[in-house]
Every structure is written in C-alpha cells, then in structure tokens.
Amino acid sequence: MKVLVVGSGGREHALVKKLKESPQIDALYALPGNGGIARDAITVPGDAKDIPGVVAFARSEKIDYVVVAPDDPLVLGMVDALEEAGIPAFGPHKNAAILEGSKVFSKEFMKRHGIPTAAYEIFSDEGSALRYLETAPIPTVVKADGLALGKGAIVAMTREEAKAAVISMMRDRVFGASGDRIVIEEFMEGPEVTVLSFTDGETVIPMVSSMDHKRARDGDEGLNTGGMGTVAPNPYYTSSVAEECMKTIFLPTVKAMREEGRPFRGCLYFGLMLTKDGPKVVEYNCRFGDPEAQVVLPLLGSDLFTVMRACTEGKLAETEVRFSDGCAACVIMASDGYPVAYEKGFPISIPADGWDRVCVAGAKEKDGTLVTSGGRVLGVIGKAPTLREALDEAYGLAGRIKFENAYYRRDIGARALRAKEG
C-alpha cells in the first residue's frame, strides 16, 4: 500500500519511522517532510495546511491511506476532504478536532458532561477580562481560544503577569484571531501527565503515559517551549490513577463526543494534572503530541498501520495494541536562543550508527548536507529496560551529535527518576 504522512516535524519523523516497520506498506511519502525524514520516506514539496493540494497529490499518486499529523490541517478539515475524495485517513473530522481547535468549546464540553477540569471563565473583550483579574485568585492560567503553536497558554504567577497575558492576546494579538476569545482558569497543582490514546469513536486504548519538559532551561527555568524532552512511562501514572482516568475522563470524553454527533477517531491526547482532588484535564489535543510521540511510539509493539486503520474503520475493539515493558527518553537538541531568537543554517553531524535513534524536526537538506532550519532541531531517543539506561543512551548519542549553536537540557528525566527511585 502507498501511505502519505502529512507534516514536517519530529512527531512526523517518529510516525514515519514506526510506519516503515509495517510489512503492509510498499511506499511511504511525507508532505512536506524535512531533510531528516527524507532518509526514511519520499518527501513531497507542499504545505501541510493546503487541503486541496494534499488531496490532489493523494489522488494523482493513488495514495491508499493518509496520516494527518499536525493540528492545523485537522482543525481545518483535511480528513473530511480526503474522505470525500474516497481516500481513508487517520485523524478526527473537523467537528471532532474542535476539542483542540477551541479551548472555549473544550471547557464548556467538559462542564456539560461532568469531566473533571479546572474552574474557568470565558471572555471575548479585554476590559471584562482585566476587570475580572482585579479580584481573581492568583496564580492563574490565561489561554487563547484557538490554536497557537502550542504556546497559547500562559501561567501567570502574579496579577501583573495575568493582565499582561490578556493584553498580549486580546490587544496585541500575538496569536492572531486565536486570541479573540480567551479562557482564564484556575491554577492547578500536581504532577502533569500526558496520555495519548487510540480511539475509533467507541473504544479507547490508552498508550504508554509520558512526561514532557516544557521549560527551555535546566531546573524547569526559562520560557515555555514546544517541549525540550520527554520520558515514558510517567512514574506518577500508576495503575490506580490509570483506572480512575479511564472511568472519569477517557471513556466519558469519547462517549460524550459520540453523543454530540462528533465521534472522535484517531489519536486523542489527554493532558492531565494529578491534583489532590484527583486527575483533571488540563487540555485535549486532537493528534499525537510532539515530542511525546518520540518516546511513546518506540514502545509500541503492535503494527502501527494496522492500529491506525482499525481506528478509521471502527475495528479497534478487535485489534491487538501492545506496548513493551521498557522505558524511553527523548532529549531535544535545539538552536541556542530558542524559543525567541536563534541562528540557523549550520551543518549537522550525526554518527552513522545514530540515525535510527534520531527524529529530525527543524533541519533541511542543502547541497547534500543536513543543516539547521528551526528552533527544535532534532530529538535524540534512548530505549532500554530502565529509565536511567534509556536516559544514558539518549544523552550518550546527543553528546556525539554536532552542530554550531547546539543546546539541550541536561536534566531531562531527573524528576521522573526521583519519583521512581524515591
């Protein structure tokens, strides 16, 4: 079969690497892909948000199945358009992808169905939001309603920070139309956990849990980023917590979406906070997380393509989804200065024996050489029986990868190790 993966980041490279293992796939394409993905798939020029362009390519190349990986094309309705053209695709329809596409929708959805989440207020004008913040509990979290490259949520530790966040979103429009409406919500405390899940709209099968590291600098200091590293499984996500999440969050979410005429098929991302009052939803995403996918997918023992097709065809209940008992770690190598300002265009040197453990994100091929082209350049993966061994493997390889201006956190997994080892 001919399969197309839409997208160009480290998540897409992780998906391509896993799909390559499937004996059912004869040809694997990525649109637009990147310089690293080109080693594992046929890259196709184009824009991941260009729905007519993707549909036209899939038709012309007689693609049998499309994996739509990023949030933007899902929220814009790419899966709907592909299916209308007779091409099956992995990912939710537009009316289900709204779970990520609108924070306002997702908060009101959870309220309607009694799914535990932070208390919140919604605002569509700056003045009302600023007046509310005069007396609102602090710290608080200010979120843009729409998509904002994963950076639309600001944790404000002071009243001044909260007001500045409102002004930046609603007056300065740093996230464009995504900030036309905002959510101001209760600041929750506790360990954060990400649980990606496969679902066909009825059955939901959680994947291995993971722990992300959002801050740019060691010790969880610095600005929020798209993620500087991940580990899996998350030691805070015990079997009893998993059971409670299934009962109070996962199944109710999928059931309620179905009842509202928005059956969710694809990968549903649950961002959770384990509070003193139990697990609560921080956010939903309508796709694989990045870099979470880079540690979860290497632990998948089943054929990913088979599982994806089962989600699309409503056959997940009769499909084996198996994960290994080991651990995985991902260290993101970034351009120093990310997420603000950074230089690019530097050649990247990756040892020949390290390519199978690297997911390339912000890099392109120039005159036959891979060069940096983004903030998060690549993810370095370690997989081993224990978390400590997986981290040693990832850091060992990261130390052998060279490019000018390279930066990575040195404490990925430290918090997880402390939780695991006491």
Secondary structure, DSSP 8 states (H G I E B T S, - for coil): -EEEEEE-SHHHHHHHHHHTT-TT-SEEEEEE--TTGGGTSEE--S-TT-HHHHHHHHHHTT-SEEEE-SHHHHHHTHHHHHHHTT--EES--HHHHHHHH-HHHHHHHHHHHT--B--EEEESSHHHHHHHHTTS-SSEEEEESS--TT--EEEESSHHHHHHHHHHHHTS-TTGGGGSSEEEEE---S-EEEEEEEEESS-EEE---BEE--EEEGGGEEEE-S-SEEEES-TT--HHHHHHHIIIIIHHHHHHHHHTT---EEEEEEEEEEETTEEEEEEEESS--TTTHHHHGGGB-S-HHHHHHHHHHT-GGGS---B-SSEEEEEEEEETTTTT------B-B--GGGGGGEEE-SEEEETTEEEE-SSEEEEEEEEESSHHHHHHHHHHHHTT-B-TTEE--S-TTHHHHHHHH-
